């Protein structure tokens, strides 16, 4: 790790000057966010978990709805996994949700329902790492802990002009040291930690950082060297796989649709979906659907028209989901690759938590039903169920 010529930059050894400049800026320019208007450790914990890998604008509505549904840790702990996943539906990275739910149960059992105020106890909870623990303890209990979330990493990589990938263990160790040293002289740990995250979220952004507006520009070694847009250095990403997925919206003669629940210990664990799978080389998507349904559920279906095509990106791969209207022909569905199965009416689909791509399928399905476009003839007399139940 090295830095280039920084003769025109203020010495970052003047950490008190850096901290105060950042705090002063925050006092005048910070965003009014709901989790900044509470000292409730549960509400702050929820915000920190939701904000992991997710932007503020996306989190706002989810945060308010979640707290309304589960106002306390005890309420969250008592809720079923299905209820919690439904409230999280669409926010993504569902392991966060399952860990949050499990941690709430742990807090009730081990800490009598009060979120702990000890760093070791907080880090022992599922889904909470060092930075998240430090943020909660600082913002809820007034303690002084350094942070190293994505925004802070970006700020530090530019302040110190770090020219090695930030994923490296040695660089991570150095940034923790830098974060602690910059925080140490701050007279207000709450404001300093909020400020350094706010700086990364609003000015020191990934592309085209607003250096002219930055309250600590004079301390920034990357700005002095003209390398701010080259920081942080990241390891080159591998090519992202793109899978073609065939999914079956399987209708039974009584007008019900088959859905399956994903295994709880994997990707999108505990969510419901329309059964299907990846297209194999040399087969059509219709053949994919038939094969997958035989392999997964041991039933026979007839594949009809294509309902919708949905493109969706996950963190490590992309999919194009091709959903087909299908008719159940024979056999009883078997639990070969799911935690649960259910035959549900069209108007009951929204009671279950689905991944975002599957929700797009439901949107199209509802539109076609409401428009009176017929699906299979054998269930056409049942398509008025939704209207009757409104």
Buried (B, 14 or more C-beta within 10 A) or exposed (E): EEBEEBEEBBEBEEBEBBBBBBBEBBEEBBEEBEBBEBEBBBBBBBBBBBBBEBEBEBBBEBBEEBBEBBEBBBEBBEBEBBBBBBBBBEBBBBBBBBBBBBBBBBBBEEBEBEBBBEBEBBBBBBBBEBBBBBBBBBBBBEBBBBBBBBBBBBBBBBBBBBBBBBEBEEBEEBBBEBBBBBBBBBEBBBBBBBBBBBBBBBBBEEEEBEBEEBBBBBBBBBBBBEBBEEBBBEEEEEEEEEEBBBBBBBBBEEBBBBBBBBBBEEBBBBBBBBBBBEBEEEEEBBBBBBBBBBEBBEBEBBBBEEBBBBEBEBEEEEBBBBBBBBBBEEEEBEEEBBBBBBBBBBBBBBEBBBBBBBBBBBEBBBEBBEEEEEBBEBBEEBBEBBEEEE
